[in-house]
Amino acid sequence: MGEYSKALLSNERSLEIKKIALPPNHPDIASSYNNIAAVYTKMGEYSKALSSYEQSLEIQKIALPLNHPDLANTYNNIAVVYDYMADYSKALSSHERALKIRKIALPPNHTDLAASYNNIGSVYNNMGEYSKALSSYERSLEIRKIAHPSNHPYLASSHTNIGTVYESMGEYSKAHSSYQQALAIDQIALPPNHPDVAADHNNIGNVYNTMGEYSKALSSYERSLEIRKVALPPNHPSLANSYNNIGAVYFNMGEYSRALSSYEQSLEMRKIALPSNHPDFAQSYNNIGVVYHHMGEYSKALSSYERSLEIRKIALPPNHLDLAYTYNNIGLVYCSMGEYSKALSSHEQSCEIQKIALPSNHPEIAQSYNNIGHVYRNMDDYSKALSSYERALEIYKIALSPNHPNLASTYTGIGFVYVKMGEYMKAVLSFERSLEIHKTAHPSSHPDLAASYNNIGMVYCHMGEYAKALSSYEQSLQIHKIALPPNHPKFAQSHNDIGHMYDNMGEYSKALSWYEQSLQIQKIALPANHPDWAASYNNIGHVYRNMGEYSKALSSYERALEIHKIALPPNHVELASSYMGIGLVYQNMREYSKAVSSFEQSLEIRKIVLPPNHPDLASSYEIIGLVYTNMGEYSKALSSYERSLEIRKIALPENHPKFPQSYNNIGEVYYYMGEYSKALSSYEQSLEIQKIALPVNYPDLAASYNNIGMVHRNMGEYSKAVSSYEHSLEIRKIALPPNHPDLAYFYDIIGLMYTNMGEYSKALSSYEQSLEIRKIALPPNHVELASSYMGIGLVYQNMGEYSKALSSYEQSLEIRKIALPPNHSNLAYSYDMIGLVYTNMGEYSKALSSYELSLEIRKIALPPNHVELASSYMGIGLVHQNMGEYSKALSSCEQSLEIYKIALSPNHPDLASPYNNIGEVYYNMGEYSKALSWVEQSLEIRKIALPPNHADLAYSYDIIGLVYTNMNEYSKALSSCERSLEIRKLVLPQNHPALASSYDSMGAVYFNMGEYSNALSWYEQSLEIRKMALPVNHPDLADSYHIIGLVYGNMGEYSKALSSYERSLEIRKIALPPNHRDLAASYNNIEKALNIRKICLPPNHPELAYTYNSIGLVYDNMGDYSKALMFLEKALDMRQKSLPPAHPKITESMRSIDNVKKKL
């Protein structure tokens, strides 16, 4: 019973006796060699077994007639050994030789002929030629039905073999039916506890295990084990096999500790029953390694695989295929560990063994090339990955039938490489080729077809072709419904995939529904804390995060974390993923310290379980860097990003696509720090690597051009910015389908650029193109449509076409109301923008209402001190300031500041803004010393948080200069404005528009000092810069001409003043809509200005009141007091309707009216 050394000794002693007693070629000597070979076969020593069988054959060829049945038996035995060695062509040849002899020597329906057909079927099954296997097994069954009674065990054996083929073909119901037929026969023909009955239960368990019906599989395996315990000695190898199978079910159920326990029981039995280095030991260690691999305990997995390898090195010939199999498993662990060079080495060792042991085009060699391709794919070395997959494909095409499933697997691998390369059409073609093969090779409801549809759906999802994606996913789901039990885990996966697609489409309620259905299936099919439950909770959390429902997102991610803590070892990498999800929610909530804490917990786990330079560690440092960037802690962000880059330099090939990501991140920090030359350098490094590593029109190249464009935009280099953005768009047009949603995003960016340049018609055209694409590509109320309307509204707002701006913003809001939860923070943003338009229109009560709605939403949706709440208070403060309600404005601005103080680090650059806002209120109140105090605090924060010459410091100095100007402290004002100018000269290009602002500030000081020639010089320098930096008819040029006209007017040079005003007016006529309020400021004719303001502003807007007041004062100067009184009273009436009762402008109107009345 497994005591092979004793059996071998007895058989060899028998041989020695026969050699002495019998003639040299006596058939009995051949029998002894056969017996010895049988023992070697059981011991796994196949070369020795082959040698003994061949010695037997040589004797039989001499001693027996040419077609004697014993020769057929020996050929059969030799074939069995070749089958074990996976040398299928030789196995087939030997079996066919045996069959040929038996056809001659035996009657047509002799049971040995059935055995030959059976054995040939077994080889075809191993070769994956299932139709041939089925045909051979069915021929065997036909013979046995004639040769034996209807319930003979041989018939059961044939049904079992047919079931095995159906199982390989994925026709599980047919496989189950065949195994049940075998069991029914054996239960009649054999004792209830016969080992063959146990084997039948075992086979039924195999089908249930494959179908995902784990409780039934477990029940069948346990029934098999019970029988074997009765029928066999306590440590028989078959008992070990039962424990092994039970372990496999627990493994599939995610119950890794139980799986491990069963595998270890199997190993202990084998230690007792088998020689110390029997190949079955290697199988046990291999299975234990697989469990540790899935538990994320890579060192233990590696140790088990290496023990398996040691045994196989001793037990098997140096180039035995099982050694290759073990090297393959070791490679898979190294791949999971991110140690790609070691993974590659192991897979290449596997391949080398296979090249020696197998024919040059054997399918196993192709599989090794597939594994090598998989490693290169993970390394993002796409050309080598493709080369390996294509080599595999060549071999398969030679070795296998044209529609063998292995070819489909290789096309799938190639498809995934093309997905990573962004070559989506090539990916679709590869996946469709895989699908065509599966359709030919498998029944219409085989799970592999479902997998192919799934892959095609995934590519269409990337391409933004959601209708096609949905169709593919639904086809996959339909196949699963036919092929699998109603709650099979693969159903859950199909539901997940459809949920993921709806998530990408922004249809969050549908995504949530599909993810929740997936979770319900998993709860029925899998144990209570299976890791797949955690994956579903993570997906649900992701949707809630996109919906802005952060508390629900957090709850889902935390549930996933709890499950991982129960199901997995304490430092499993999946725990790191859960902490990562929680960190992302906190980041969205702007709770940065909590986000950093979660990300650092994730990093600590990865440090324990992964090698010191694993790429995932780089990802952890990267996300920590992102949080520090959001916190304004740029030095810490830079440090994290640089650590990430260092790891990648060690772990990855020279021009790996992850390097550009690192350089992009570093560039982003320098961008926020205002160090544009360094930002540009980093972004350009990123682009250079991408040009080497990626295809010419890969989408990531577009992202790099986009980043470079962003820097040029901030540097005021608009033509370069536009060029970069358009280059980015061209790449996307080539890489993506014509109406892909990503194209809309790039039109948005170009639209924003043109808006900044004052080229509003071009901006409008870009945003409208964006909108058209989204209307075609996305559902009618997708949130991204809201973004397009928002962009269009922004252009109209800048053009002063407030009613059109309002209409666009309201359209955006309506879409968001349908697409998002009622209190999503994006709704608040829409109300903010509507509030800003109403503020510009002077409809302050409506503006206030919009901002208050925004605030209410944010109070519900966000934590109490989220910075977006501060934005709402800031908006409310702005309205009160415009209404002259300064105490209320101050109160709102101070509330905003308090939130910033809690939410941000003490010297975060964003804290400077609320200090500036409070300073601005005091400035408008005429309390200049208080204004100065607040804007100087703003400056101090920026000095600490930003590099010494950051452009934002210049802005602070400008504001301080303005306050000093109004305080008549002109030398201090000049000093501040000069400091602003110095900074801008250092950090900005020579003709950046912001330099023009500094020259304007200098001009304003000299103007207020009455030094008009100096003022003129500065304003003209400002104009020259704008002429170089901006389009010919940009509104800012009109502003420059207008202020120059004002200076000439004060200098008494009226013709020059008129000329400047007229140039300003010409530009505004071209750049702005016909009734834009800025045109009113350009007309010298007050009545013409009044007509424009009547059209573009609400009936009681303060600017209309200002115009009526001005006309009244002109009539007063002309001595026409009755008309003066009429216009002044009209102005007062408007101001009383639009402004608070104590507003200074009302007092001014009343004083003017009293003066005129005295003259009547």
TORDOZA-114051 format. One record per residue (C-alpha): x, y, z. Coordinates in steps of 0.1 Angstrom, whole numbers, plus 5000, padded with zeros to 4 digits. Last residue first. Layout:
XYZ ...
# end
This chain:
464962614925 468562644937 467862514972 466062214956 469262134936 471462114968 468861904986 468761664956 472561634957 472561554994 469861294991 471761124963 475061114984 473160975014 471660694991 475260624978 476560595014 474260295021 472160335052 468860215038 470459905021 470759914983 468559814953 465259984959 466660294977 469260324950 466760314922 464560584938 467660804945 468660784908 465160874896 465261164921 468561284907 467161254871 464061464878 465961714900 468461784872 465561824848 463962094870 467362244877 468362324842 471362544853 473862364830 475862244860 472662104875 471761944841 475261774842 474661664879 471361504869 472961314840 475561184865 472861074889 470960894862 474160714852 474960614888 471460484893 471860274862 475160144877 473260064910 470959824891 467259924895 465759804862 468159504858 471159564835 471959504798 469259704781 468960004805 472760014808 473060054770 470560334769 472260514798 475660504781 474060664750 472460924773 475860994789 477561054755 481261014763 480660644755 483360404769 481660334803 478560224785 480659984764 481759824796 478059744803 477859514772 475059624749 476559534715 478259214728 481959264735 485259224716 484459424685 482559714701 484959704731 487959754708 486360054690 485360204724 488860184738 490160344706 487560624710 488560684746 492160704735 491460954707 489261154730 491961184756 494461274729 492061554717 491461664753 495061724764 493961894796 496261684818 493261544836 491761434803 495061284792 495061074823 491460954817 492260874781 495160664793 492660484817 490360404787 493160294764 494360044791 490759914797 490259874759 493559664759 492059454786 488959384764 491159194739 490859334704 494359274690 494858934709 496958954741 500658934750 502359184727 499659454728 499159384765 502859464772 502659784752 499559894772 501259844805 504160054793 501660314783 500060314818 503460354834 504460654812 501060814816 501260794854 504660964852 503261234830 500161274853 502061324885 498861424903 499761204933 496560994925 497760954890 501260854902 499760584924 497560464896 500460444872 502360214895 499359984899 498859984861 502559884856 501959594881 498859494861 500859504829 503259264845 500359024850 499859024812 503158844807 505459034783 508958954797 508058604810 507158574846 509058484878 511758754882 509859044865 506758954885 508658974917 510259314909 506859454898 505259364931 508159514950 507659834930 503959844938 504759814975 507460084974 505160314954 502360274979 504760345008 505960664990 502260754982 500960745017 497760925006 495660665026 493960574993 497460514977 498460315008 495460085003 496260034966 499959954974 498859694999 496659534972 499559534947 501959384973 499459104979 499259034941 503059024939 503158764967 500758554945 503458554917 505858354939 509258534944 510158414979 508758064974 505358014991 503957915025 505858155047 505758465025 502158385016 501058385052 502858715058 501158875028 497658775041 498558935074 499559245055 496159245038 494459235072 496459515088 496159735057 492359705057 492359795093 494460105086 492260185056 488860195072 487260355042 484360105044 485459975009 488959915023 487559745054 485659505031 488859455010 490859365041 488359105050 488758955015 492558965017 492458775050 490058525034 492558475005 495758435025 494358115041 494657955007 498457955009 498357725039 500257875068 498257755098 497457415082 493957405067 490457295078 490257475112 491757805101 489857795068 486657745087 487358055108 488258265077 484858185061 483058285092 485158615092 484158675056 480458625065 480658865095 482559125075 479959125047 477259155073 479059455089 479659595054 476159605041 477159825011 475059604988 478259504969 479759405003 476759205012 477059024979 480758954984 480158825020 477558575007 480158444982 482758425009 480358235032 479857985003 483557944997 484157885034 481657595032 483857465004 486657455029 484957185050 484557275086 481157115094 481856805073 480156815039 476856725023 474256885047 476157205054 477257215017 473657205005 472657485029 475657705018 474757674981 471157764989 472558065008 474658164978 471658144955 469358354978 472058614982 472458644944 468658674941 468558954968 471559114951 470159154916 473059394906 473559194874 477159114884 475858984917 473158784899 475858634878 477958544909 474858384926 474358164895 477958054898 477657974935 474257794929 476057564904 478957504929 476257404955 474857154931 478357014927 478356954965 475656694962 472656764984 469856634962 471856324950 473156374914 471956314879 468556494879 469556794900 472856814881 471056834848 468857124861 471957304875 473757294841 470657434824 470557704851 474157794844 473457824807 470358044812 472258264837 475158314813 472658404786 470958654809 474358784819 475758864785 478659054801 481158884777 482858734808 479558594820 478758464785 482058274785 481458134820 477958024810 479357824781 481757654805 478957564829 476857434800 479757204792 480157094828 476457014831 476856784801 479456604822 476856524848 474956304824 471356414819 470856314783 472955994784 476456034770 478356014737 476156214713 475156494738 478756494751 480256554717 477856844710 478657004744 482356994738 481857144704 479757424721 482557474746 485057524718 482857754698 482157974728 485858004735 486458104699 483758364701 485058484735 488658554724 489358734757 492658544762 491358394794 488158284776 490358134748 492157924774 488957814790 487557704757 490857514750 490357334783 486657254775 487557134740 489956894758 487256764781 484956714751 487556494735 487556274767 483856204761 484656014729 482656144699 485156084671 486555754685 489855794704 493555774696 493556004665 491256274680 493056234713 496456314697 494956614679 493556744712 496956734729 498456924700 495657174703 496457224740 500157264734 499557514706 497057714727 499557734755 502357844732 500058114718 499058214754 502458264769 501058434799 503258224822 500058084837 498957974802 502457834794 502157624825 498757494815 499957414780 502757204794 500157014814 497956954783 500956844763 501556584790 497956474790 497956424752 501056204756 499055994780 496455924752 498955734731 499355894696 502955814689 503055474707 504555494742 508055444758 510255684738 507755974734 506455904769 510055964782 510356294764 506856404777 507656344813 510956534810 508956824794 506556824824 509456834848 511157124829 507957314826 507357294864 510957404870 510457704847 507057774863 508157794899 504757934910 504657694940 501557544925 503357474892 506357344912 504057094928 502457004895 505856944879 506756694906 503556514899 504156514861 507756384867 506356094887 503656014861 506356044833 508255774853 505355534854 505555484816 508855294820 511755464802 514655314822 513054984833 511354974867 512254894903 515255104910 514155424892 510555364904 511755364940 513555694935 510455854918 508255774947 510755924971 510756234948 506956254950 507056224988 509756494992 507956734968 504756694987 506556765020 508057075004 504657174990 502657175022 499757345005 497357095020 496256984985 499956924977 500356735009 497456514999 499056454964 502356364980 500656105001 499155964969 502555944953 504255784984 501655514982 502155464944 505955434949 505255164975 503154984949 506254984926 508154754950 511454904961 511754764997 510054424988 506454394998 504654265028 506054495056 506454815036 503054765020 501454755054 503155075064 502055245032 498455165038 498655305073 500355615058 497455655034 494955635062 496855895083 497356125053 493656115047 492856185083 495156495082 493656595049 490056615059 489256785026 486156565023 487556444990 490756365008 488856185036 487155975009 490555894992 492055795026 489255545032 489955384997 493655365005 493055205039 491054945020 493854894995 496454845023 494154585037 494354415003 498154395007 497854155036 499454275069 497154125095 496453795075 493153795056 489553715062 488853895094 490854215087 489654215051 486054195062 486554495086 488354695058 485454635034 483054755061 485255065065 485055135027 481255105028 480855335058 483255595043 481355605011 478055645030 479555935050 481056075018 477856104997 479556314971 478056094943 481556004932 482355894967 479055704969 480155524938 483555434951 482055314984 479855074965 482954944947 484854894980 481854714995 481954484965 485654414969 485054345006 482454084997 485053934974 487353885004 484853635019 483553745053 480253555055 481153265033 480253284995 477353214973 474453384991 476353695003 478153704969 474853724951 473754004974 476954194968 476554174930 473054304933 474454594954 477054674927 474354664900 472054904920 474855144928 475855174892 472255244883 472055514909 475455644898 474755704862 478055894857 478855694826 481955564843 479855444872 477455294848 480355094833 481554984868 478054864876 477954654844 481354504854 480254434890 477054264879 479054034857 481453964886 478553884909 477253644882 480753484883 480153404920 477353164911 474053254925 471653134898 473752824890 475952864859 475752804821 472552974811 472653274834 476453304828 475753324791 473153604796 475653804818 478353794791 475753914765 474754194789 478454294793 478854314755 475654514750 476554754778 479954814763 478354884729 476055134745 478855284765 481155374737 483455584759 486555414744 487555284779 483955134782 484254984747 487454814759 485754674790 482854544770 485154354747 486754194778 483354094792 482253954759 485453734760 484853624796 481253524787 482553324758 484953154782 481953064804 480552824778 476952904768 477352874730 479252544733 482952564729 485652554703 484052754675 482553024697 485753034718 487753094686 485453374675 485653534710 489453534710 489453704676 486953954691 489354014720 492254084695 490154304673 488854504703 492454554716 493554674681 490654924682 491655034717 495255124711 495655284745 498855104752 497354944783 494354824762 496754704735 498554484761 495154354773 494254244738 497554064734 496753864765 493253784751 494753674718 496853434738 493853294757 492053244724 494953054710 494752824741 491052764733 491952564702 490352714671 493152664645 493952314659 497052304680 500752274676 501552504647 499052784656 499952734692 503552794685 502953114665 500653244693 503153194720 505753384699 503053664695 502453674732 506253714738 506653984712 503654174725 505054174760 508454274747 506854574728 504654664758 507254694785 504654804810 506354594836 503054424842 502854354805 506454224806 505353984833 502253874813 504353824782 506653594801 503653394812 502353374776 505853264765 505552984791 502152884777 503752864743 506252624756 503452414771 501752404736 504652204721 506352374691 509952274697 508951914709 509151884747 511651814774 514452044762 512252344753 510152274784 513152304806 514152634790 510552774793 510452704830 513852874835 512453174815 509453184838 511753194868 514053454854 511053674844 509653654879 513053744893 513254054870 509654134878 510054154916 506654324919 505754084947 502853964926 505353894897 507653714922 504753494932 503853414895 507553334888 507553084916 504452924901 506152894867 509352754882 507052484897 505452394864 508852374847 509952134874 506751934867 507851914831 510851704839 514151844827 516451724855 514651384858 512251374887 512451274924 515351484935 514651804915 510951754922 511551754959 513552074958 510952244936 508152164960 510252304988 510852614966 507052644961 506452624998 509052885006 507753124979 504253094993 505653165028 507553475016 504453584996 501953585024 499353775003 496753535013 496453434977 500053334975 499753155008 497052944994 498952874962 502052774982 499952525001 498952374968 502552354956 503652194989 501051934983 501951874947 505651844956 504751584981 502851404953 506251384934 507551134961 510651274978 510251115012 508750784999 504950775003 502350675029 503450855060 504551185044 501551155021 499251155051 500951465066 500651645032 496851575029 496351705064 498352015054 496152075024 493152045045 494452295072 495552535045 492052535029 490552585063 492752895069 492153015033 488353025035 488153225003 485452984990 487752884962 490352784988 487752595008 486952404977 490652324969 491252215005 488451965001 490151834970 493551794988 491751625017 490351374992 493751324975 495351245009 492750985014 493650844980 497350824992 496350575018 497150685054 494350505073 494150195051 491350205025 487650115023 486150275054 488150605053 487750605015 483950595019 483950895043 486351085020 484051044990 481151165011 483251465022 484051544985 480451534976 479251755005 482052004998 481152024961 477452074971 478452364995 480752504968 478352534940 480852754921 480352554889 483952434890 483552314925 480252144916 481951964887 484851854909 482451724936 480751504910 484251364903 484951294940 481551134944 482450904915 485950834930 484350734963 482150484944 485350354928 486850314963 484050064972 482050165003 478650074990 479849744975 479949754937 477749684907 474549874918 476250184933 478850164905 476150194878 474450494895 477750664902 478850644865 475450774854 475851064879 479251134865 477851154830 474951384841 477451614859 479551644828 476551714807 475451994831 479052124833 479552174796 482752374802 484652184775 487052044802 483951924822 482551764791 485751584786 485851454822 482251344820 483151124790 485850974812 483350904840 480750754817 483550524804 484450414839 480850354848 480650124817 483749944830 481949894864 479349664847 475749774851 474549704816 476349374813 479549374794 480849334758 478149514739 477949814762 481749804765 482149844728 479850144727 481550304757 484950274740 483550444708 482150714731 485550774747 487250794713 484651044699 484751254731 488551274729 488351374693 485851654701 487951754731 491251814714 492751984744 495951784743 495151624777 491651524763 493251384732 495551174754 492651044775 490550964744 493450744732 493350564765 489650494762 489950384726 492650144738 490550014768 487549964745 489749754723 490749554754 487049484761 486749284729 484049414705 485749334672 487349004684 491049034692 494448994675 494049214645 492149504662 494349454693 497549504673 496249834657 495049954691 498449904707 500150094679 497550374683 498350384720 502050404713 501550684687 499250884710 501750864739 504550974715 502451274703 501451344739 504751384755 503151524787 505551304808 502451144824 501151074788 504550934779 504250694808 500750594797 501950534762 504650294774 501950094793 499750074761 502649964740 503249694767 499549584766 499649574728 502749344729 500849124753 497949104728 500248924702 500449094669 503949004658 504048664675 505848644709 509348584722 511448824701 509049124702 508149034738 511849064749 512149404733 508849514748 509849424783 513149614779 511049914767 508749884797 511749884820 513350194804 510050384804 509650314841 513150444847 512450754827 509150804845 510250794881 506950914894 506850654922 503650514907 505450484873 508450324889 506250064905 504549984871 508049964854 509049694879 505949494871 506449534833 510149424837 508849114856 506349044828 509149064802 511048794822 507848584821 507848614783 511248434780 513848614761 516948514781 515848144787 514448094823 515847994857 518648244861 516848544846 513648444864 515448454898 516848794891 513448924879 511748794911 514348974932 513749294912 509949264918 510449214955 512849504959 510549734939 507549634960 509649704992 510750044978 507150124968 505550095002 502450274989 500050005000 
# end
